[in-house]
Amino acid sequence: MRRKYIGYRLLFMTFLGFLALLPAETAKVSPAHIAIVGGTVVHPERNGPATLERDMTIILSGQRIQTIGPAKTTPLPKDALVIQAGGKWIIPGLIDSHVHFFQSGNLYTRPDAVDLNKWVPYAKERARNTARLPATFKVWLASGVTGVADVGGPFWNFDVREAARRSAAAPRLVVAGPLISMVARPQMALDDPPIIKIDTPDAARALVKRQLERQTDYVKAWFIHRKGDDLAAQEAIVKAAGDTAHAAGVRLAVHATELLVAKAALRAGADLLVHSITDQAIDDEFIELVKKNRALYTPTLFVSMGYALALSDSWKPTEAELRLGDPQILQAMNDLKKIPADELPERIKQLMSRKVAPKPSSAAMSNLRKVWDAGITVVMGTDAGNIGTVHGPSVFREMELMVQAGLTPQQVLLSATGNGARTLGLQADLGVLAPGKLADLVILDADPLANIANLSRIHRVIKDGALFDPVQLIESIR
């Protein structure tokens, strides 16, 4: 098995070398200067009239924002590529704080949830994800997402991070390695498992140290607590992982969806909660623990709906997904129709028999408003890659649910920009539009503060000073 993994890594490193030689055909240009003239600059972090600056010019110099000033009085560099932005809105690049690249979003990507190996073997699905990685990077950029956090997957994740760094068209990326799990997932093991069951604090420390050797950005605990489990023993495992990570300056992300378990995760040192509390209302103790840790809170509202819709054969692509999603993944979302009804897994049969459309957790929705009002830092995240939550344009489904939960479009946009920069550890350089900041921004054809759905009306995307046309990005992967 070790030999198989080494061969797999050699194949992937060969792919990386090839990737480095590819031309940046989907980047319009990377000129010395770009001038975006006459647009409305949106500052989600500000309050009142200062949130919008109308008829402004933004000048980019290389990878940085050089100047933001009134269009009438701001001189343009002679060598600047000029983008006329009258009637358009300019926002910081979006950041998704919860994704998984080892998963594709299609029906075959989680055999532990529903086993469709008979039709597409899981090993083939994982290999497809590797081959399709450049396309996955591009759908993120096409969706206006210039930064993502992959909070857990195989050791392959560290190669994905390197691929993103070398690619001409990829978002910024931070990653975690294999999940430190309370439960086993043998259906997903293969030769480089994304989830590893850990039974002792020493085993947790050992797995964290292996990830630290790869300069992991996060350590992730999958804190699944079932009836009869010893919560204190589980908390000790998570604490051992967190303490080892913290000693190396690395943050701890935790999956914990019940209030009792989330409190244990926070006592163990969680810096990032990647899911909502879904079983009951949060309380003062939870809020105080989050504040004590200065932890980030990711609502991740849509993912459970994504599963329910896809596995009941009622998933339909949104207009944004049709424009900005990976065509191969979208096509595969209808594959249940190809399977004889009597051969469908029992879970799918049960979901298909339901007459009520799936909805997000009511507790998750109400807790989001409470968390925000308590002053906790909320970061937008989708859990993209899970069944029914496709990479890229699923951010728009997620943000619409956040508005339905009671946040304003401006608050949601802040969660996906300035707050999201904290997930990446780049809050000093990213997430706001200001001179000196990194040149990650999105030009929109409509006002995102008037309607959160307007975030999908993307005219151009700029990442690190390179200009991308979303239409060209998607055309290049068909």
N, C-alpha and C positions, 0 to 999 in steps of 0.2 A: 504493500500500500504506500509505503514511504517512497519507493521507486516511482510509482505512478504519479505521486504528487510532484516529485522533482521534475518528471517529464512534463507535467502540466504547466509548471512554472516556467520551464525553459520555453515551451510553446508560447506562453503569454509574454515573456520578455522579448521573444522574437517579434511578436505583434507590436510591442511597445517601440522597438527599433523601427519597424515599418511606419508606425504612426508618426514618429518624429520626422520622417522624411516627407510626409504628405504636405502638399501646399495648402495654404490657408484659403481655399477656394471659396469658402462661404463667408469669409470676412470681406466686406465691401472694400475696406482699406484700413490701414493703420498709419495714418499720416502723422506728421509731427504735431499738427494742430487741427482740431475740429472746432468749428464755431456753430453752436445751435442758437439760432437767432429768432427772437420774437415770441417765444413760448411762455407758458405759465409754469413757473417753478413751484412744485409742491413740497412743503416742509412738514412732514407728518409729526415731527417732534415739537413743533411750535403750537401756540394757542392763538385764537382770535384772528384778526386780519393778517397777521404776519405769516399765517399758514400758507397763503398764496401770494406769490410775487408775479405780477402780470407783465407782459411785454418785456421779457428779460432775455439776455444773451448769456450763454455759458460757453466759455472757452476752455477746451481741454488741451493740455500739453503732455504728449506722451501718455503715461499711465495715470496722470493726475488731473484734477480740476484746477485750472490756473486762475480763472476769474469768473465771477457771476455779477452782472451789473445790468442797468437799464439798456435796452437795445438801442435807444437813441444816442447814447453817449459812450458806449463801450466800443473802442476801436478793435478791428479785427486784424489778426496777423496776416501778412500778405500771402503766406503759404497755406492758409487755413482751408480745409474742406468745409464749405458752408452748407448747413442744413437749415432750410427755411421752416420754422416751427410755429408760424402764426396759426392760431386755432388748435394748438396741441398742448398737451400737458407733459411735464417732465418730472419723473419720480426717481428716487434711488432704486438701484437694482433690487429685485425681490430675493428673499432668502427663505428656503425651506429648511426648517430645523429638525426634520424627522423623515429620513428616507432610507431605503435599503436597495442597493444596486444589485445584490445577488438575486433579487426577485424582480420579475418583469411586469407584474400587474395582471397577467393573463390567468387562465383557469388552471394551468399546470404548475404553477410556481410555488404552491404550498401543499405538498402531498400529505403533510400531517393534518391538514384541515379537510381535504378531500382528495382521495387517491384516484388519479386518472392516468396512472402509469401505463395502463393497458393501451392507451391511445397515444400518449406522448411520454416516454420514459423521462423521469426526473433528471437523469444524467444528461439527456439530450437538451432539456430545457435550460439547465445551467450552462451547457456549452453554447447554446444560442445566445444567452445573455452576454457571454464573453465576446462572441463574434459581433454582437450588435452594440457593443459599448459606445463606439463613436456616435451612433445614431441616438442612443440614450442621452449622451451629453448634449446633443444638438436640440432635442426636444425641450430640455430644460432651458437652454438659452432662448429658443424660439418663444417660450412662455414667459420671458422676461425675468427668469430666475438666474441670477448671476452667482449665487452661493448656495451650497447645500451641505447638510450634515448627515452623513451615513452613520447611524448610531447602532451598528452591529451587523456583522456578517462574517464570512470566512476570512482566513488570513489573506486570501485573494484581495480583500478590500484595500490592503496597503499597495498592491499593484494598481488597483483602480485609481487610487490617489495619485500615484506617479503618472499614470496615463493622462489624467486630467491636467497635471502640471505641464506635460509635454504637448498636449493637444492645442491646436490653433483655435478650436471651438469647443470649449468646455467651461462649466462653472467652476468657481472656487470650491474646494472640497476639503472637509475634515472628516475623519473616519474613526470608528472603533472596530476592533477585531471580534472574534467569536464571543457570543453572549455567555456570560456566567449564569447558568440556568439552574433553577430548582427542579426542573423536570427534564426528562430525556425526550429527544425527537429523532428516533432512529430512522424515520422515513426520509430525513434530510441529511443523513450523515455523509455519504459518499466518502471521498478521500480528504476533503477539507471542510469539515462541518461548520456551519454558521452558528450552531447552538451546542454547547457542551455542558452536560450535567455535572455539577460540582457538589460534593458531599461534605467537604470539610473546609475550614478556613485556610489550612495549609495548601490545599489544592487550588483554592481561589487565588492565593498569593502567587503560586507557581504559574497559573495561566496569565495573570496580570503581568508578571515579569516577562513572559514570552512576548506579550504584546508591546511592552515597553521597549524591548529590543528592536522593534519595528517603528519606534517613535509614534506610537498611537496618540491620537488627539483626545480620545475619550476611552474610558473603560465602561462597559455596559453590563448591567445585571438585569436578568429577566426574572423578576421577583414574582413567581407564580405560587400562590399559597392556596392549597386545597384542604378540605376538611380532614382533620387528623394530623396535618403537618405541624411540626414544632416551630412556631413563629420565632421564638428566641434563637433557636439554632440557625434558622435561615437568616435572621438579622445578623448573626455573628459572621456568617459567610460573606454577606454583602459588605459588612464593616471591614472585614479583612481585605476584600478587594478594594474598597474605597480608601482605606488607610495606605495601602501599597501604592495606589495611583496617586494619591495626594502627596505622598513623600517624594514623588518624582515630578510634581507640578502638573499632574494630569487630572482632569475632572471626571466625576462619576455620573453617568446617566443611568436612570432606572426606569424599567417598565413596572408600574404598580398601579392598578386600577381601582382597588378597594381602599377605603379610608384607613382602615386598620393597617393595611400593608404599606400604604404610602407613608404613614407616620413612622413605621419601622424603617423604611428606606431613608427617610430624612434623618432619623436618629443615627443611621449608619453612615451618613455623610453625603447623601445625594445632592448633586449640584444642578441636575437637569431631570425633571419629571417629564417623560415623553408621552404621557397619556393623561386624560382627565380622570378625576374620581367619578366613577359611574354607578356606585352602589347606593350612595346616600349623599346628603348635603355635607359640605365641608364644615368644620367647626373652628373655634378660636385657636385650639391647640394646633391644628394643622397649619393655620395661617402663621402662627408664631414660629413653628418649626421651619416653614419655608423662608420666612424673613431671616431667621437666625442663620440659615445656610446661604442666604442670598441666592436661592435656587431659582431657576427658570421653569416656567410652567407651559407645557405644550398641550393645547386642548385636544388635537387630533380627533376631530368630531366625525369626519366622513367615513373613516376606514371600515367601521362595522357595517355601515350602510352599503359600502362597496361590495363587501362579501355577500351580504344578503341579496343585493340586486343581481350580481353576477351568477351566484349559485342557484338562483331561482329563474334564471334565463330571462330576467326582466331588465338587465343593464342596457341602457341606451346611451350612446355617446352624445355629449353636449356639442353645441356648435363650436365651442372653443376646442374641444377634443378632436373634432373632425378636422379643424384647421391646423392644430398645433401638436397633435399626438403622433406617435409612431404608427404608421399605417399597418405594419405587420401585427402589432399588438391589438389594435382596434379590430382587425379582421378576425383574430383568434377569439375574441370575446363572445362570438356567436357559435362556438364549436359544440355546445351542448346539443344543438339541433342535429348534429351528425351522429350522436350516440343513440342507439336503440333505447327506448324508454325503459324496458325491463332490465337493462344493464347499467342504468344510472346508479351511482352510490346512494345509499339510503338518506344521507343528509340532504342531497339535492332533491330527492323526491319529496321530502318533508317541506323544504322551502318552496318548492313549486306548488304545493297544495295550499299554501297560505293565500288568503284573499286580501290581506291588508298590506299596503305598501310599507316598506321599512322606513323607520324614522331614526334620527339620532337619539342617543340616550337623553332622557329628560333631565336626569341628574347632572349629566355632563354639561348640558346647555345652561342650566341655572347656576352651576358652580363656576362657569366661566365668568359670568357677570360678577359673582361674589369675589372671585380671585382678583379681577381687575379693580374693582372698587376698593379692595383691601390694599392696593398699591403693590401687588406682586407683579413681577415682570413676565408678561405673557409673550410667547414666541410662536409664530405660525408654523405648523408642521402637518404633513399629510399622512405619513407612514407609507409613502408611495412605494410601489413594488408589490404590496399585498394584493390579493385577488380583488379586482374591481377598482383599485386606486392606481391609475396609470401614472408613469413618470411624466412630469411637466405640467400639463394643463389641469391636473387634479387640484392644483393650488386654488383654482377659481371656485371649484365646488366647496373646498374647505373654507375659503374666506366668505363666501355667501352664507354658509351656516354660522360663522362667527357673528355676522351681522344679525341673522335671525335670532341668535342667542342674546342679543341686546347691546353689542358693541356698535359704535359708529363706524362708518367706512374709514374715517381718519384713524381711529384706534386700531382697527384691523391692519391698515397699511403700516402703522408704526410697528405692530407686532411682526410684520414681515420685512421690515427694513432696519431701523435703528435698534430695535430690540433683538432682531435676528442676528445682527452683527455681534451681539454678545455670545450667542451660541458658537459662532466661528472664532471667537476670541479676537475680533478685529474691530471692536467698537471705537478705537482711537482713529481708525483709518477708513471706516466704511459705514454705510447705513444712513448717512445724511449727505445733502448736497451743499458743499462749502469748499472754498479755495483750500487746496492742499490735500483734500481727500482723494482716495482712489476713484478713478473714472469708471464707476459702475453705475449705469443709469438706464432708464427706459423712457422712450418717447411714445406717448399714447395719443390716440385720435379722439378721446373723449375724457371728461372729467371724472376721475375715480372717486372723488369725494361726494359727487352728486349721486352716483350709483356704483356700488362695488363691482358690479359686472363689467364696468368699463375698463377694469384692469386687464381684461383679455383683448382689448382693442389696441393691439401693439403695432406701432408704426416701425420703430427701430429699437434695437438693443445695443448698448455699448458696454463691453466688459474689458477692463484694463486698457481703455482707450481704443479698443478695436471695435469697429462698427459692423453690426450684423443685421441683415434683412431676414425676418422670420419666415417669409415665403420661400426665400432661397434656401434657408436651412432645412426646411421640410422637404422641398423638392430634391435636395441632394441625398436624401435617405430613402426615397421611394424605390 
